């Protein structure tokens, strides 16, 4: 790494750091004679973290034959290294997920990380690595260097991210040309400063070049580096728009790294999609429904089995699935107005048929216009991205948060009654008000949110999605006129 870049990293006070619970767990496990119950207590001191650790341990990624009910049980079955790594995964994502990096969509960043982590775990098990959870964490953090570069370089780095257009190989070339180092090298430096295991450092540092930092003597480390590198290529199959090119690159790398043929690649992708649907809610990341991911698998399958089409003609791909970028807001990475309207129609029809409630929240950033007028559109964009990240946290599997307008968001909450809807809306309003957002100014700023709330149930029926949309927009308008920074329900006085 070039000396001036390293100096800037060392002097930066806003780089991602290990959360306190992660520091405590690492400290305990680095003792010579640590007590396993002390580690269980450290993780259990954060009930949300403990619940997520147990949830991931019980997922198909680990394939345990018995259900794990406590952290202590997980430690006994999987060992201290595995549980420690899982706990680090959750605590790091929770701490870093709301960081704003110019040119980078937080949602797309963490979607790629989750797909890659699931892929790495599957590959590590396939290659019989002794500690597959290290591959999981290495894949999850493989792009953390992007967050660090964004902190020290700001808009300069954002311009490179935008120019790369989601192509990570192109991004590393641009980074090396501009700074003499790429985000993989910066990421390795960062996780080394966190004192994470050497295997994780190898995975992060070699995520775009598995031979990097390899001496040729450690076969396990070499395999782990290839696992993490391929995991990113697998993730891009779901994240990037060019399914055909992404699939061809994946087949090439899978054959080069592990000798995988088309059939084994297809089976691997199916397992990764299933795992991602299962684990993404634990990380509070919207990765798409099983049907949406399956649609991309079908597109990829056409290319895997017939890469050039009949007679050399290009393969005709089916229509783009719901998670394709055309259905996402380019700034926040959330579903756009068209996708929100479509999903609201689907869920309203289901709610009418099943006799269950459906809640829709319309949220508006109160001070966005003032912020843009005073400090420019870049600050407004950062605010939009930051609020989007907060609104999309802690969503359930079938919930959807999306950008509905220039300064508004819509949340669609199936099977949520009026009382629960008000609790969710008020929690979101307080969450935004209490969070200091980095919008590119000297100091973080506090914004507020106006929320309109409407619920379809037996007391308030709506014939079609447009009626539902009119009702929630009316409620939002009344919240705005009543002074902003408040929640108003449709139909209340």
Secondary structure as the mmCIF struct_conf table of DSSP 4:
data_model
#
loop_
_struct_conf.conf_type_id
_struct_conf.id
_struct_conf.beg_label_comp_id
_struct_conf.beg_label_asym_id
_struct_conf.beg_label_seq_id
_struct_conf.end_label_comp_id
_struct_conf.end_label_asym_id
_struct_conf.end_label_seq_id
HELX_RH_AL_P HELX_RH_AL_P1 UNK A 3 UNK A 11
BEND BEND1 UNK A 13 UNK A 15
HELX_RH_AL_P HELX_RH_AL_P2 UNK A 20 UNK A 29
TURN_TY1_P TURN_TY1_P1 UNK A 30 UNK A 30
BEND BEND2 UNK A 31 UNK A 31
TURN_TY1_P TURN_TY1_P2 UNK A 32 UNK A 33
HELX_RH_AL_P HELX_RH_AL_P3 UNK A 36 UNK A 44
TURN_TY1_P TURN_TY1_P3 UNK A 45 UNK A 45
BEND BEND3 UNK A 46 UNK A 46
HELX_RH_AL_P HELX_RH_AL_P4 UNK A 47 UNK A 57
TURN_TY1_P TURN_TY1_P4 UNK A 58 UNK A 58
BEND BEND4 UNK A 59 UNK A 59
TURN_TY1_P TURN_TY1_P5 UNK A 60 UNK A 62
BEND BEND5 UNK A 65 UNK A 66
BEND BEND6 UNK A 70 UNK A 70
HELX_RH_AL_P HELX_RH_AL_P5 UNK A 71 UNK A 78
HELX_RH_AL_P HELX_RH_AL_P6 UNK A 80 UNK A 96
TURN_TY1_P TURN_TY1_P6 UNK A 97 UNK A 98
TURN_TY1_P TURN_TY1_P7 UNK A 102 UNK A 103
HELX_RH_AL_P HELX_RH_AL_P7 UNK A 106 UNK A 126
TURN_TY1_P TURN_TY1_P8 UNK A 127 UNK A 128
TURN_TY1_P TURN_TY1_P9 UNK A 130 UNK A 131
HELX_RH_AL_P HELX_RH_AL_P8 UNK A 132 UNK A 140
TURN_TY1_P TURN_TY1_P10 UNK A 141 UNK A 143
HELX_RH_AL_P HELX_RH_AL_P9 UNK A 144 UNK A 153
TURN_TY1_P TURN_TY1_P11 UNK A 154 UNK A 154
HELX_RH_AL_P HELX_RH_AL_P10 UNK A 155 UNK A 164
TURN_TY1_P TURN_TY1_P12 UNK A 165 UNK A 166
HELX_RH_AL_P HELX_RH_AL_P11 UNK A 168 UNK A 179
BEND BEND7 UNK A 180 UNK A 181
HELX_RH_AL_P HELX_RH_AL_P12 UNK A 183 UNK A 193
TURN_TY1_P TURN_TY1_P13 UNK A 194 UNK A 195
HELX_RH_AL_P HELX_RH_AL_P13 UNK A 198 UNK A 205
TURN_TY1_P TURN_TY1_P14 UNK A 206 UNK A 206
BEND BEND8 UNK A 207 UNK A 208
TURN_TY1_P TURN_TY1_P15 UNK A 210 UNK A 213
BEND BEND9 UNK A 216 UNK A 217
HELX_RH_AL_P HELX_RH_AL_P14 UNK A 219 UNK A 239
BEND BEND10 UNK A 240 UNK A 241
HELX_RH_AL_P HELX_RH_AL_P15 UNK A 243 UNK A 258
HELX_RH_AL_P HELX_RH_AL_P16 UNK A 262 UNK A 279
TURN_TY1_P TURN_TY1_P16 UNK A 280 UNK A 284
HELX_RH_AL_P HELX_RH_AL_P17 UNK A 290 UNK A 305
TURN_TY1_P TURN_TY1_P17 UNK A 307 UNK A 308
HELX_RH_3T_P HELX_RH_3T_P1 UNK A 310 UNK A 312
HELX_LH_PP_P HELX_LH_PP_P1 UNK A 313 UNK A 320
TURN_TY1_P TURN_TY1_P18 UNK A 322 UNK A 323
BEND BEND11 UNK A 324 UNK A 324
HELX_RH_3T_P HELX_RH_3T_P2 UNK A 325 UNK A 327
STRN STRN1 UNK A 328 UNK A 328
TURN_TY1_P TURN_TY1_P19 UNK A 330 UNK A 332
BEND BEND12 UNK A 334 UNK A 334
STRN STRN2 UNK A 335 UNK A 335
HELX_RH_AL_P HELX_RH_AL_P18 UNK A 337 UNK A 354
TURN_TY1_P TURN_TY1_P20 UNK A 355 UNK A 355
STRN STRN3 UNK A 358 UNK A 365
TURN_TY1_P TURN_TY1_P21 UNK A 366 UNK A 367
HELX_RH_AL_P HELX_RH_AL_P19 UNK A 368 UNK A 375
HELX_RH_AL_P HELX_RH_AL_P20 UNK A 377 UNK A 391
TURN_TY1_P TURN_TY1_P22 UNK A 392 UNK A 394
TURN_TY1_P TURN_TY1_P23 UNK A 397 UNK A 398
STRN STRN4 UNK A 400 UNK A 403
BEND BEND13 UNK A 405 UNK A 407
STRN STRN5 UNK A 408 UNK A 414
TURN_TY1_P TURN_TY1_P24 UNK A 415 UNK A 415
HELX_RH_AL_P HELX_RH_AL_P21 UNK A 418 UNK A 434
HELX_LH_PP_P HELX_LH_PP_P2 UNK A 435 UNK A 435
STRN STRN6 UNK A 436 UNK A 437
BEND BEND14 UNK A 440 UNK A 443
STRN STRN7 UNK A 445 UNK A 446
STRN STRN8 UNK A 449 UNK A 456
BEND BEND15 UNK A 457 UNK A 460
BEND BEND16 UNK A 463 UNK A 464
HELX_RH_AL_P HELX_RH_AL_P22 UNK A 465 UNK A 481
TURN_TY1_P TURN_TY1_P25 UNK A 482 UNK A 483
BEND BEND17 UNK A 484 UNK A 486
STRN STRN9 UNK A 487 UNK A 489
TURN_TY1_P TURN_TY1_P26 UNK A 490 UNK A 491
#
